[in-house]
Amino acid sequence: MKKIRNIVFLAVCGMAFSFTFFQKFPEAKITNGIIQARIYLPDADSGYYRSTRFDWSGVIPDIEYKDHTFCGQWFDKYDPTINDAIMGPVESFAPLGYDEAKTDGHFTQIGVGLLARPDDKMYSPFRYYKILNTGEWSIKKESEQVEFFQKLDNGEYPYEYKKTIQLVKGKPEMDLIHSLRNTGHRTIETEVYDHNLFVIDSQSVGPDCVIKFPFNIQVEKQGARGIDSIAKIEDKEITFPKRVTKREQAFAVLYGYGNNPKDYDIRIENHKTGAGIKITCDRPLSKLVFWASATTFCPEPYIHIKIKPGEVFNWKIKYLFYVR
């Protein structure tokens, strides 16, 4: 039945099976007896994701709970260097040192490594940058968790980054546990956001889908698109009046939250299948973006990071899976 749902989903969205369904990538499988997850592992030569926008640790193509699925391929075309050919609750850091780097100089992308600045154009997350150094990656796999560690010694912003994907014992919960150590001589100041590229039960985006927040949502009109026509924002919810077509997208920067972690409390639900995800964090929101296409609807919460030389910044994001 699950395979049939997947085929119908891909056909409805006009997506073709790519070689990703047949090619093997380095991966790990974890379970706590309640949730099962499959995780792609960083590898500069054969890893699933080798682009420069998102953190290489924590690409999750499969999460299952109570016969419901929460991840999957939402895009048409795959290549390891395409910036958004990626799945699951993936994270991206704002680059360090790009503006001060000269042409043919370098800058730092946490979770990727040291990258080359090729010209005088503004930084774009949608562009691939040549990778000069991925640092040293180490991975520790256990039955209920995977621990990633990246050490980058080169560049103006050396760091040590640790991220653990942990399935909590006895709960339908997955934690992303982070620590970032500044090992250089300059302050690291950046933002990191989670794109939350979930695909619930292989369903396309439409009237069954809703995103809920604990505060009344305000929208920045400048730059927004598809609001009211594709996505409706009212009070504390984002809904979709009709089925979103392949060529349609919605985007907006959202406000209404305060400087308290309690506002980082987001629910993504599909009312047709009854499956949902509650997302919380122990750090306050610094920015909030919403984006949706025909195949995925994504709250994108940001947190601000500032680390003096020698100091460490820690944060944890919790994903609670449930069925209504």
C-alpha positions in Angstrom: 0.0 0.0 0.0 2.8 2.4 0.8 4.5 1.7 -2.5 1.2 2.5 -4.3 0.9 5.8 -2.5 4.4 6.7 -3.5 3.8 6.0 -7.2 0.5 8.0 -7.1 2.2 10.9 -5.4 5.0 11.0 -8.0 2.6 10.8 -10.9 0.3 13.5 -9.6 3.2 15.9 -9.1 4.7 15.1 -12.5 7.9 13.7 -11.0 10.0 11.0 -12.7 11.8 8.3 -10.9 15.5 9.3 -10.9 18.6 7.1 -10.4 18.5 8.0 -6.7 16.0 5.2 -6.3 18.6 2.7 -7.5 21.9 4.2 -6.5 23.3 3.4 -3.1 24.8 6.1 -0.9 26.6 5.9 2.5 23.8 5.7 5.1 22.8 4.7 8.6 19.5 3.3 9.9 18.4 3.9 13.5 15.3 3.0 15.5 14.1 3.2 19.1 11.4 0.6 18.5 8.8 3.4 17.9 10.3 5.4 15.1 12.6 4.3 12.3 14.9 6.7 10.3 17.3 6.4 7.5 20.1 9.0 7.3 22.5 9.8 4.5 26.1 10.3 5.7 28.6 13.0 4.6 31.1 11.8 2.0 32.9 14.1 -0.3 33.3 11.4 -3.0 30.1 9.3 -2.9 27.7 11.1 -0.5 24.1 11.8 -1.5 24.4 15.5 -1.0 27.6 17.3 -2.1 26.4 20.8 -2.7 27.2 24.0 -0.7 23.9 25.3 0.7 22.9 22.8 3.4 24.8 21.2 6.3 26.0 17.8 5.1 25.1 16.0 8.3 21.5 15.0 8.8 20.0 14.4 5.4 17.1 12.2 6.2 15.2 10.5 3.3 13.0 8.3 5.5 11.2 8.6 8.8 8.4 6.2 9.7 6.0 6.1 12.7 2.9 4.1 13.1 2.8 3.2 9.3 3.1 6.9 8.4 6.0 8.3 6.4 7.3 11.8 6.9 10.1 12.3 4.3 10.7 11.7 0.6 11.8 13.1 -2.7 9.8 16.3 -3.3 11.9 17.6 -6.3 12.1 16.5 -10.0 15.8 16.4 -10.7 18.6 15.0 -8.7 22.3 15.7 -8.8 24.6 15.7 -5.7 25.6 19.3 -6.4 22.1 20.8 -6.8 21.5 23.1 -3.9 18.1 21.8 -2.8 18.2 18.2 -3.9 17.9 17.3 -0.3 15.3 15.8 2.1 14.1 16.0 5.7 14.7 18.6 8.4 17.9 19.9 6.8 19.8 22.9 8.2 21.7 25.8 6.6 24.1 28.4 8.1 24.6 31.9 6.7 28.2 32.0 5.2 31.1 33.5 7.1 33.5 35.9 5.5 31.9 36.0 2.0 31.6 39.8 1.8 35.2 40.4 2.9 36.6 37.7 0.6 38.1 38.9 -2.6 37.5 37.2 -6.0 39.4 33.9 -6.0 39.4 34.2 -2.2 37.6 31.9 0.2 34.8 31.9 2.8 33.3 29.4 5.3 30.1 27.4 5.2 29.5 25.6 8.5 28.6 22.0 7.9 30.2 22.0 4.4 33.7 23.5 4.7 35.9 26.2 3.1 34.5 27.4 -0.2 35.9 29.6 -3.1 34.5 33.0 -4.0 34.6 33.0 -7.8 33.6 36.6 -8.6 32.3 39.8 -7.3 28.6 38.8 -7.4 26.6 38.7 -4.1 26.4 35.4 -2.3 23.5 33.2 -3.4 22.4 30.0 -1.6 21.1 28.7 -4.9 24.5 28.7 -6.5 27.2 26.0 -6.2 30.6 27.1 -4.9 33.8 25.2 -5.4 34.7 23.3 -2.2 38.3 23.8 -1.2 38.3 21.9 2.0 35.6 19.8 3.7 37.6 19.6 7.0 37.7 16.3 8.9 34.5 14.4 9.3 34.0 11.6 11.8 30.8 9.6 12.3 29.7 7.4 15.2 26.7 5.1 14.6 24.6 3.5 17.4 21.3 1.8 17.3 19.2 4.9 18.3 21.5 7.7 17.1 24.1 9.0 14.7 26.8 11.5 15.9 28.5 13.7 13.4 31.7 15.7 14.0 33.3 18.1 11.6 36.6 19.9 12.3 37.7 22.7 10.0 41.1 24.2 10.7 41.5 26.4 7.6 40.2 29.8 6.8 39.4 32.9 8.9 36.7 31.0 10.9 37.9 27.6 12.0 35.4 25.6 14.1 34.4 22.3 15.6 30.8 21.3 14.8 29.0 18.3 16.5 25.5 17.2 15.6 23.6 14.2 16.9 20.4 12.8 15.5 18.9 10.9 18.4 15.6 9.0 18.7 14.4 9.4 22.2 13.9 6.2 24.2 10.3 5.3 24.7 9.0 8.3 22.7 7.9 9.1 19.1 10.6 11.9 19.2 13.7 12.8 17.3 16.2 15.3 18.6 18.8 17.3 16.7 21.5 18.1 19.3 24.1 20.6 18.2 27.3 22.2 19.5 29.5 24.7 17.7 32.9 25.6 19.0 34.8 28.6 17.8 38.5 27.5 17.5 39.7 30.7 15.8 40.5 34.3 16.8 37.5 36.0 15.4 33.9 36.0 16.6 31.6 33.7 14.7 28.2 35.4 14.1 25.7 33.7 11.8 22.2 32.4 11.6 21.0 28.8 11.0 17.6 27.7 9.8 15.9 24.4 9.3 14.1 24.1 6.0 11.8 21.3 7.3 11.4 19.6 3.9 8.8 17.0 5.1 6.5 15.0 2.8 3.8 13.5 4.9 2.5 10.1 3.7 3.5 11.0 0.1 0.6 13.5 -0.1 0.7 16.5 -2.3 0.0 20.0 -0.8 -3.7 21.1 -0.6 -6.7 21.7 1.7 -5.7 18.8 4.0 -2.4 20.5 5.0 -2.0 23.1 7.8 0.9 24.8 9.7 0.1 26.0 13.2 2.0 28.5 15.4 1.4 29.6 19.0 1.1 33.3 18.0 -0.9 35.4 15.6 1.0 35.5 12.3 1.9 38.7 10.6 3.3 38.8 7.1 5.9 41.0 5.5 4.3 42.0 2.2 7.5 42.9 0.4 8.7 39.9 -1.4 5.8 37.7 -0.5 4.2 35.7 -3.2 1.2 33.3 -3.5 -0.3 34.5 -0.2 -4.1 34.3 -0.3 -4.1 32.7 -3.8 -2.0 29.6 -2.9 -1.6 29.8 0.9 -4.0 31.5 3.3 -2.5 33.0 6.5 -5.1 33.7 9.2 -4.6 34.1 13.0 -2.3 31.3 14.0 -2.5 29.0 11.0 -1.4 28.7 7.4 -3.8 26.7 5.2 -4.2 25.9 1.5 -7.6 26.7 -0.1 -6.9 24.4 -3.1 -4.5 21.8 -4.4 -1.2 23.4 -5.2 -0.1 22.8 -8.8 3.4 21.9 -10.0 4.3 25.4 -11.2 2.9 27.2 -8.1 4.9 28.3 -5.0 4.1 30.4 -1.9 6.6 32.4 0.1 6.6 34.9 2.9 8.6 36.3 5.8 6.5 36.0 9.0 6.4 37.9 12.2 4.4 37.9 15.5 6.8 35.9 17.7 8.7 37.1 20.7 12.2 36.7 22.1 11.3 33.5 24.0 11.8 29.8 23.0 8.1 29.1 23.7 7.3 30.8 20.4 9.5 28.2 18.6 6.6 25.8 18.7 5.4 24.8 15.2 3.0 22.0 14.1 2.8 20.6 10.6 -0.2 18.4 9.9 -2.0 16.5 7.2 -5.6 16.1 8.2 -6.3 13.5 5.5 -3.9 11.0 6.9 -3.9 12.3 10.5 -0.1 12.5 10.7 1.7 15.5 12.2 5.0 16.8 13.5 5.5 19.2 16.4 8.8 21.2 16.2 10.3 23.0 19.3 13.7 24.4 20.1 15.5 25.6 23.3 16.5 28.9 21.5 14.3 31.8 20.4 13.4 32.5 16.8 15.5 35.2 15.1 13.6 35.0 11.8 10.7 32.9 10.4 10.1 32.1 6.7 7.4 30.1 5.0 7.7 28.3 1.7 5.5 25.8 -0.1 5.3 24.0 -3.4 3.1 21.3 -4.8 5.0 18.6 -2.9 6.1 20.1 0.4 5.0 22.9 2.8 7.8 24.2 5.0 8.1 26.5 8.0 11.7 27.7 8.1 12.6 28.9 11.7 16.0 30.7 12.2 18.1 31.1 15.3 20.9 33.6 15.8 24.4 32.4 16.8 27.2 34.5 18.2 30.3 32.8 19.5 33.5 34.5 20.8 36.9 32.8 20.3 37.2 29.6 22.4 33.5 29.5 23.3 30.8 27.0 22.5 27.2 27.5 21.4 24.6 24.7 22.0 21.1 24.2 20.8 18.5 21.4 20.5 15.6 21.0 18.1 12.9 18.5 19.0 10.6 16.7 16.5 7.6 15.0 18.1 5.7 12.8 15.6 2.0 12.0 16.2 -1.2 10.8 14.7 -4.4 12.7 15.3 
